[in-house]
Amino acid sequence: MLGFRFLKVQPNHYILQYSGGKVVREGAGLSFFYFAPTASLVLIPLESKDAHFIVNEVTADFQEVDIQGYVTFRVSNPRQLSQLANFTLDGTARKYVSDDPVKFQERIINHVRVWIRTAVKALPLKDLLLTTDVLARQVRQNLQGSDLIQSMGVEILDLAVLAIKPSPETARALEADIREQLLQRADEAVYVRRNAAVEQERAIKENELNTEIAVENKKRLVLEAQMDAEHAVQEKRREMRELEITTLLSLEKKRKELVEKAAENTRTESDARAYGLAAMLKPLAGVNPSIVQSLASVGMAPGHLVAQAFRQLAESAEKIGQLNISPDLLRELMQRREGGPADEPGDRK
């Protein structure tokens, strides 16, 4: 076609067409015809790329470590990059005329290694193993602010550290140290668990003892209440006995006073009777007793008269030779004694 060719560029590629030392066409995703003998095409990929790296460095405590990771970047200024690296296509427009596109990625990885070396040398091995994210963030920030990266027209999108591996001997030593720490923590965990079990057992025992003490206190309170109740009952009984004794004493005192009063009345009555009898007998002091008896027999019952006659006969028995008493008289006396008319009061003896 007399040297004219057609080129179709993908949207994620940036094309620059030079002719006569000047850029006559540039852009992403262009399609155009160009005159091959005089045209020079520069094709720069715009898509993001992942560049993996493995770095062997020495830490601050002189321990070798292998650091694996990747960096994600993209070209943000194609024209600026085209001035630093050769992305020119050959006459077929299918491959590059130099190996700069490959070296361009290696240049970024080497710059990543520089910043990783700077960060690793400042950290001991244990801190480095524990601060992987911090290391990645620090290197990423250093790359994003690097003058070289900015001058290349490249934008760092991400950087991640996938693994940090010490030497096998160091790894075994660290594993032994960590293993001992883990075993120590396991022992401490067992101790804490046993201590917690002992504390719980002690708390249970204390609760049981407190419960027993509370039960005993309740029993003591119940016993004291029962004793107080019994004491109150006994006190009431004592008060009732004292009241009863006081009542009995009062009754006995009143009875004593009554008896004394009755005795006094009896003495007074006896004195009165004695005085009356003395007054009655005083006129008869000089009178013959037979006359007094005769006067006493006035109005006396017949039985009493017969008895008095028998008494007089008995008094003169030594003077009587023989005395005959008819059965009729005795029968009459017996009948009067058993079923006859009652004698007057004061006549029976």
C-alpha positions as CSV (number, residue, x, y, z in Angstrom):
1,M,0.0,0.0,0.0
2,L,2.9,2.3,-0.9
3,G,4.1,2.4,2.8
4,F,0.7,3.4,4.4
5,R,-0.5,1.2,7.3
6,F,-3.4,1.2,9.6
7,L,-3.0,1.1,13.4
8,K,-5.7,0.5,16.0
9,V,-4.7,1.1,19.6
10,Q,-6.5,-0.4,22.6
11,P,-8.2,2.1,25.1
12,N,-5.7,1.1,27.8
13,H,-2.7,2.1,25.6
14,Y,-1.4,5.5,24.8
15,I,0.0,6.2,21.3
16,L,2.4,8.9,20.2
17,Q,3.1,9.4,16.5
18,Y,6.3,11.2,15.7
19,S,7.1,12.6,12.2
20,G,10.0,14.8,11.5
21,G,10.9,14.9,15.1
22,K,7.6,16.2,16.2
23,V,4.5,14.6,17.7
24,V,1.8,14.7,15.1
25,R,-0.8,12.5,16.9
26,E,-1.2,11.2,20.4
27,G,-3.9,9.7,22.6
28,A,-5.4,6.6,24.0
29,G,-7.4,4.1,21.9
30,L,-6.7,5.9,18.5
31,S,-7.2,4.3,15.1
32,F,-5.4,5.9,12.1
33,F,-3.4,5.4,9.0
34,Y,0.2,6.4,9.0
35,F,3.1,6.5,6.6
36,A,5.5,3.9,7.9
37,P,8.8,5.1,6.3
38,T,8.6,8.5,8.1
39,A,6.5,7.7,11.2
40,S,7.8,6.7,14.6
41,L,5.3,5.1,16.9
42,V,5.6,5.1,20.7
43,L,3.1,2.8,22.6
44,I,2.9,3.1,26.3
45,P,0.5,0.8,28.3
46,L,-1.8,2.6,30.7
47,E,-3.2,-0.3,32.6
48,S,-2.1,-1.1,36.2
49,K,0.6,-3.7,36.6
50,D,1.7,-5.9,39.5
51,A,5.5,-6.3,39.9
52,H,6.5,-9.0,42.3
53,F,9.8,-8.8,44.2
54,I,11.9,-10.8,46.5
55,V,14.4,-8.9,48.7
56,N,17.1,-10.4,50.9
57,E,18.2,-7.9,53.5
58,V,19.8,-7.8,57.0
59,T,17.9,-6.4,59.9
60,A,19.2,-4.1,62.7
61,D,20.3,-7.2,64.7
62,F,22.1,-8.7,61.8
63,Q,19.6,-11.3,60.8
64,E,19.0,-12.2,57.2
65,V,15.4,-12.2,56.0
66,D,13.7,-12.8,52.7
67,I,10.9,-10.3,52.0
68,Q,8.3,-11.2,49.3
69,G,5.7,-8.8,48.0
70,Y,4.4,-6.9,45.1
71,V,3.9,-3.3,43.9
72,T,1.0,-2.1,41.8
73,F,1.6,0.9,39.6
74,R,0.3,2.6,36.5
75,V,1.7,5.2,34.0
76,S,0.0,8.5,34.8
77,N,2.0,10.7,32.4
78,P,2.9,8.8,29.2
79,R,4.6,11.8,27.4
80,Q,6.9,12.2,30.4
81,L,7.7,8.5,30.5
82,S,8.4,8.4,26.7
83,Q,11.2,10.9,27.3
84,L,12.9,8.6,29.9
85,A,12.4,5.2,28.3
86,N,12.2,3.9,24.8
87,F,8.7,2.5,24.1
88,T,9.1,2.8,20.3
89,L,7.5,0.1,18.1
90,D,9.3,-1.5,15.2
91,G,8.2,-1.3,11.6
92,T,5.6,-4.0,12.1
93,A,4.1,-2.1,15.1
94,R,3.9,-5.4,17.0
95,K,6.9,-5.3,19.3
96,Y,9.3,-2.8,20.9
97,V,12.6,-2.0,19.4
98,S,14.4,-2.0,22.8
99,D,14.1,-3.8,26.1
100,D,13.3,-0.6,28.0
101,P,9.7,-1.6,28.8
102,V,11.0,-4.6,30.7
103,K,13.8,-2.6,32.4
104,F,11.3,0.1,33.2
105,Q,9.5,-2.4,35.5
106,E,12.8,-3.6,36.9
107,R,13.8,0.0,37.7
108,I,10.6,0.4,39.8
109,I,11.3,-2.9,41.6
110,N,14.9,-1.8,42.3
111,H,13.6,1.4,43.7
112,V,11.2,-0.6,46.0
113,R,14.2,-2.7,47.2
114,V,16.1,0.5,48.1
115,W,13.3,1.7,50.3
116,I,12.7,-1.7,51.8
117,R,16.4,-2.0,52.7
118,T,16.3,1.4,54.4
119,A,13.2,0.4,56.5
120,V,14.6,-3.1,57.3
121,K,17.9,-1.9,58.6
122,A,16.2,0.2,61.1
123,L,14.2,-2.6,62.7
124,P,15.3,-5.8,64.7
125,L,14.0,-9.1,63.4
126,K,11.2,-9.5,65.9
127,D,9.8,-6.0,65.4
128,L,10.1,-6.6,61.6
129,L,8.1,-9.8,61.8
130,L,5.4,-8.1,63.9
131,T,5.1,-4.9,61.9
132,T,4.6,-6.2,58.3
133,D,1.8,-3.8,57.6
134,V,3.7,-0.9,59.0
135,L,6.7,-1.8,56.8
136,A,4.4,-1.9,53.7
137,R,2.7,1.3,54.5
138,Q,6.1,3.1,55.1
139,V,7.6,1.9,51.8
140,R,4.5,2.8,49.9
141,Q,4.5,6.3,51.3
142,N,8.2,6.7,50.4
143,L,7.6,5.5,46.9
144,Q,4.7,7.8,46.4
145,G,6.8,10.7,47.5
146,S,9.9,9.6,45.6
147,D,11.3,12.1,43.0
148,L,12.4,9.3,40.7
149,I,8.9,7.8,40.5
150,Q,7.3,11.2,39.9
151,S,9.9,12.0,37.2
152,M,9.0,8.8,35.4
153,G,5.3,9.8,35.3
154,V,4.4,6.7,37.3
155,E,1.7,6.5,40.0
156,I,2.2,3.9,42.8
157,L,-1.2,2.4,43.5
158,D,-0.4,-0.2,46.2
159,L,2.5,-2.1,47.8
160,A,2.0,-5.2,49.9
161,V,4.5,-7.4,51.8
162,L,3.4,-11.0,51.4
163,A,5.9,-12.8,53.6
164,I,9.0,-12.1,55.7
165,K,11.1,-15.3,56.1
166,P,14.2,-15.4,58.3
167,S,16.9,-18.0,57.7
168,P,16.0,-21.6,58.7
169,E,18.3,-21.6,61.8
170,T,16.9,-18.2,62.9
171,A,13.4,-19.4,62.3
172,R,14.0,-22.5,64.4
173,A,15.4,-20.4,67.2
174,L,12.5,-18.0,67.0
175,E,10.1,-21.0,66.9
176,A,11.8,-22.4,70.0
177,D,11.6,-19.0,71.8
178,I,8.0,-18.5,70.7
179,R,7.2,-22.2,71.6
180,E,8.7,-21.6,75.1
181,Q,6.7,-18.4,75.4
182,L,3.5,-20.2,74.3
183,L,4.2,-23.1,76.7
184,Q,4.8,-20.5,79.5
185,R,1.5,-18.8,78.5
186,A,-0.2,-22.2,78.5
187,D,1.2,-22.9,82.0
188,E,0.1,-19.5,83.1
189,A,-3.3,-20.2,81.6
190,V,-3.5,-23.5,83.4
191,Y,-2.3,-21.8,86.6
192,V,-4.9,-19.0,86.2
193,R,-7.6,-21.6,85.4
194,R,-6.6,-23.7,88.5
195,N,-6.4,-20.5,90.6
196,A,-9.8,-19.5,89.3
197,A,-11.1,-23.0,90.2
198,V,-9.6,-22.7,93.6
199,E,-11.1,-19.2,94.1
200,Q,-14.5,-20.5,93.0
201,E,-14.1,-23.5,95.3
202,R,-13.1,-21.2,98.1
203,A,-16.1,-18.9,97.3
204,I,-18.4,-22.0,97.3
205,K,-16.9,-23.1,100.7
206,E,-17.3,-19.6,102.1
207,N,-20.9,-19.5,100.9
208,E,-21.6,-22.9,102.5
209,L,-19.9,-21.7,105.7
210,N,-21.8,-18.4,105.6
211,T,-25.0,-20.4,105.0
212,E,-24.2,-22.7,108.0
213,I,-23.4,-19.6,110.1
214,A,-26.7,-18.0,109.0
215,V,-28.6,-21.2,109.8
216,E,-26.9,-21.5,113.2
217,N,-27.7,-17.8,113.9
218,K,-31.3,-18.5,112.9
219,K,-31.4,-21.5,115.2
220,R,-29.8,-19.4,118.0
221,L,-32.4,-16.7,117.4
222,V,-35.2,-19.3,117.5
223,L,-33.8,-20.8,120.7
224,E,-33.4,-17.4,122.2
225,A,-37.0,-16.6,121.2
226,Q,-38.2,-19.9,122.7
227,M,-36.2,-19.2,125.9
228,D,-37.5,-15.7,126.1
229,A,-41.0,-17.0,125.6
230,E,-40.4,-19.7,128.3
231,H,-38.9,-17.1,130.5
232,A,-41.9,-14.8,130.0
233,V,-44.2,-17.8,130.7
234,Q,-42.3,-18.6,133.9
235,E,-42.3,-14.9,134.8
236,K,-46.1,-14.9,134.4
237,R,-46.4,-18.1,136.4
238,R,-44.2,-16.6,139.1
239,E,-46.3,-13.4,139.1
240,M,-49.4,-15.6,139.3
241,R,-47.9,-17.6,142.2
242,E,-46.8,-14.4,143.9
243,L,-50.3,-13.0,143.4
244,E,-51.8,-16.3,144.7
245,I,-49.4,-16.3,147.7
246,T,-50.2,-12.7,148.3
247,T,-53.9,-13.5,148.1
248,L,-53.4,-16.5,150.4
249,L,-51.4,-14.4,152.8
250,S,-54.1,-11.7,152.7
251,L,-56.8,-14.4,153.2
252,E,-54.7,-16.0,156.1
253,K,-54.2,-12.5,157.6
254,K,-57.9,-11.8,157.3
255,R,-58.7,-15.3,158.6
256,K,-56.2,-14.7,161.5
257,E,-57.9,-11.4,162.2
258,L,-61.2,-13.2,162.0
259,V,-60.0,-16.0,164.3
260,E,-58.6,-13.4,166.7
261,K,-61.8,-11.5,166.5
262,A,-63.8,-14.7,167.0
263,A,-61.6,-15.6,170.0
264,E,-61.9,-12.2,171.3
265,N,-65.7,-12.4,170.8
266,T,-65.7,-15.8,172.4
267,R,-63.7,-14.5,175.4
268,T,-65.9,-11.6,175.6
269,E,-69.0,-13.8,175.4
270,S,-67.4,-16.3,178.0
271,D,-66.6,-13.4,180.2
272,A,-70.1,-12.1,179.8
273,R,-71.5,-15.6,180.5
274,A,-69.2,-16.0,183.5
275,Y,-70.1,-12.6,184.7
276,G,-73.8,-13.5,184.3
277,L,-73.4,-16.8,185.9
278,A,-71.4,-15.3,188.7
279,A,-74.1,-12.7,189.0
280,M,-76.8,-15.4,189.1
281,L,-74.9,-17.6,191.6
282,K,-73.8,-14.8,193.9
283,P,-77.3,-14.6,195.6
284,L,-77.2,-18.3,196.1
285,A,-73.8,-18.4,197.7
286,G,-75.2,-18.9,201.1
287,V,-78.2,-21.1,200.3
288,N,-78.4,-24.8,201.1
289,P,-77.6,-26.9,198.0
290,S,-80.6,-29.1,198.5
291,I,-82.8,-26.0,198.2
292,V,-81.0,-25.0,195.0
293,Q,-81.5,-28.5,193.6
294,S,-85.2,-28.4,194.5
295,L,-85.5,-25.0,192.8
296,A,-83.7,-26.4,189.8
297,S,-86.1,-29.4,189.6
298,V,-89.1,-27.1,189.2
299,G,-90.6,-27.7,185.8
300,M,-88.1,-30.5,185.0
301,A,-89.2,-33.5,182.9
302,P,-90.4,-36.7,184.7
303,G,-87.5,-38.7,183.4
304,H,-85.0,-36.2,184.7
305,L,-86.8,-36.2,188.1
306,V,-86.5,-40.0,188.2
307,A,-82.9,-39.8,187.2
308,Q,-82.2,-37.3,189.9
309,A,-84.0,-39.5,192.4
310,F,-81.8,-42.4,191.4
311,R,-78.7,-40.3,191.8
312,Q,-79.7,-39.3,195.3
313,L,-80.4,-42.9,196.1
314,A,-76.9,-43.8,194.8
315,E,-75.3,-41.2,197.0
316,S,-77.0,-42.7,200.0
317,A,-76.5,-46.3,198.9
318,E,-74.6,-47.2,202.1
319,K,-77.5,-46.3,204.1
320,I,-80.1,-48.3,202.1
321,G,-80.4,-51.9,202.9
322,Q,-82.7,-53.1,200.1
323,L,-84.3,-51.2,197.3
324,N,-87.0,-52.7,195.0
325,I,-87.8,-51.1,191.7
326,S,-90.9,-52.3,189.8
327,P,-90.6,-53.5,186.3
328,D,-93.4,-51.1,185.3
329,L,-91.2,-48.2,186.2
330,L,-88.3,-49.4,184.2
331,R,-90.5,-50.2,181.2
332,E,-92.0,-46.8,181.4
333,L,-88.5,-45.2,181.5
334,M,-87.3,-47.4,178.6
335,Q,-90.3,-46.5,176.5
336,R,-89.6,-42.9,177.1
337,R,-86.0,-43.4,176.2
338,E,-86.6,-45.2,172.9
339,G,-89.8,-43.9,171.4
340,G,-91.4,-41.7,173.9
341,P,-91.7,-38.0,173.8
342,A,-88.4,-36.2,173.2
343,D,-86.8,-34.6,176.2
344,E,-86.3,-30.9,176.2
345,P,-83.0,-29.6,175.0
346,G,-80.3,-29.7,177.4
347,D,-81.9,-32.6,179.4
348,R,-80.0,-35.6,177.8
349,K,-76.6,-36.5,179.0
